[in-house]
Amino acid sequence: QVPLVESGGGSVQAGGSLRLSCAASGLRMRFGCMGWFRQAPGKEREEIAAIYSGGDRTYYGDSVKGRFTISQDNAANTVYLQMNSLKPDDTAVYYCAAAVGYGGWWFRKATLDEYNYWGQGTQVTVSS
């Protein structure tokens, strides 16, 4: 069983919106950190958003701050990424990741090395 499954990617014109979902199976996401990453061709993987401390705290990368919103539904064990005002530079494969069992999970965001589960990725394409 795949622990993380993303959905919601697709193609949209600049200025449009998409919502990505990440369903977690068998993971107690509220006791860890859930993150969204993206990777465009020829570029390094970029952490763009994270939610931790039981969903009380969030982090956003500078490139998406003010446009994207991360949230989680603990009952549904699902994390979401609402993406508004999309730009062509947002085109990438988007990945959901989970960090479970790291020290200090209740008050700090996970480091990259602490993410121990990854989804398969979903393509987002923004046309100008």
Wavefront OBJ file of the C-alpha trace (Angstrom):
o trace
v 0.000 0.000 0.000
v 1.385 3.359 -1.054
v 1.468 5.676 1.966
v 0.990 8.941 0.041
v -1.092 9.471 -3.077
v -1.340 12.893 -4.718
v -4.138 14.081 -6.969
v -5.422 17.312 -8.462
v -2.665 18.236 -10.860
v -3.386 19.375 -14.393
v -3.087 22.221 -16.850
v -4.284 25.738 -16.206
v -3.763 29.192 -17.644
v -1.770 31.815 -15.815
v -3.810 33.436 -13.085
v -5.849 30.310 -12.527
v -6.113 28.008 -9.529
v -5.647 24.356 -8.694
v -5.976 22.351 -5.513
v -3.716 19.404 -4.870
v -4.626 16.659 -2.435
v -2.429 14.109 -0.709
v -4.081 11.167 0.968
v -2.009 9.443 3.623
v -2.603 5.758 4.325
v -1.396 4.280 7.558
v 0.411 7.445 8.614
v -0.525 9.541 11.622
v 0.069 12.802 9.836
v -0.977 15.007 12.720
v 1.990 13.674 14.694
v 4.507 14.709 12.095
v 5.159 17.175 9.341
v 3.584 17.152 5.898
v 5.297 18.996 3.097
v 4.783 19.904 -0.528
v 7.755 19.996 -2.845
v 8.114 20.655 -6.526
v 10.730 20.013 -9.171
v 10.853 21.614 -12.580
v 13.008 20.222 -15.416
v 16.639 21.125 -14.895
v 15.998 22.578 -11.470
v 16.533 21.313 -7.944
v 13.685 20.069 -5.806
v 12.152 22.953 -3.880
v 10.210 22.787 -0.636
v 7.292 25.156 -1.076
v 5.026 24.500 1.901
v 4.793 22.480 5.085
v 2.356 22.009 7.927
v 3.311 20.700 11.349
v 2.591 20.840 15.083
v -0.703 19.054 14.572
v -1.638 21.454 11.818
v -1.148 24.579 13.904
v 1.947 25.860 12.123
v 2.761 26.366 8.482
v 5.764 27.236 6.371
v 5.868 28.712 2.856
v 8.713 29.223 0.482
v 9.219 32.742 -0.782
v 8.225 31.783 -4.307
v 4.680 30.824 -3.268
v 4.056 32.943 -0.189
v 0.744 34.776 -0.440
v -0.488 32.611 -3.326
v -0.496 29.047 -1.984
v -2.167 27.701 1.149
v -1.444 24.387 2.833
v -4.007 22.739 5.082
v -4.762 19.343 6.501
v -7.814 17.383 7.486
v -6.765 15.069 10.303
v -10.019 13.124 10.216
v -9.570 12.415 6.508
v -5.789 12.044 6.877
v -5.359 14.310 3.877
v -3.256 17.379 3.238
v -4.145 19.988 0.628
v -2.321 22.646 -1.323
v -4.536 25.408 -2.663
v -2.678 27.204 -5.443
v -3.960 30.576 -6.617
v -2.625 33.173 -9.046
v -0.608 30.514 -10.807
v 2.302 31.549 -12.985
v 4.160 29.712 -15.769
v 7.124 29.441 -13.349
v 4.940 27.227 -11.152
v 5.069 24.497 -13.791
v 6.636 21.432 -12.182
v 5.996 17.997 -10.780
v 4.567 18.436 -7.299
v 5.315 15.934 -4.560
v 3.750 15.351 -1.187
v 6.033 14.157 1.598
v 5.623 13.084 5.202
v 8.065 13.219 8.091
v 7.005 10.873 10.858
v 8.818 10.046 14.050
v 11.430 12.802 14.082
v 12.454 14.512 17.261
v 10.683 17.737 18.081
v 7.832 17.126 15.658
v 5.421 18.968 17.960
v 7.184 22.321 17.625
v 9.451 22.392 14.562
v 9.276 21.738 10.861
v 11.077 18.687 9.520
v 14.359 19.057 7.685
v 14.648 17.629 4.194
v 16.464 14.539 5.467
v 13.662 13.814 7.933
v 10.984 13.326 5.293
v 10.669 9.554 5.118
v 7.638 9.052 2.859
v 7.086 10.488 -0.609
v 4.234 10.453 -3.057
v 4.562 9.609 -6.729
v 4.159 13.206 -7.886
v 1.555 15.036 -9.928
v 2.212 17.323 -12.887
v 1.129 20.953 -12.808
v 1.427 22.922 -16.040
v 0.681 26.640 -16.210
v 0.469 28.235 -19.625
v 0.874 31.931 -20.350
l 1 2 3 4 5 6 7 8 9 10 11 12 13 14 15 16 17 18 19 20 21 22 23 24 25 26 27 28 29 30 31 32 33 34 35 36 37 38 39 40 41 42 43 44 45 46 47 48 49 50 51 52 53 54 55 56 57 58 59 60 61 62 63 64 65 66 67 68 69 70 71 72 73 74 75 76 77 78 79 80 81 82 83 84 85 86 87 88 89 90 91 92 93 94 95 96 97 98 99 100 101 102 103 104 105 106 107 108 109 110 111 112 113 114 115 116 117 118 119 120 121 122 123 124 125 126 127 128
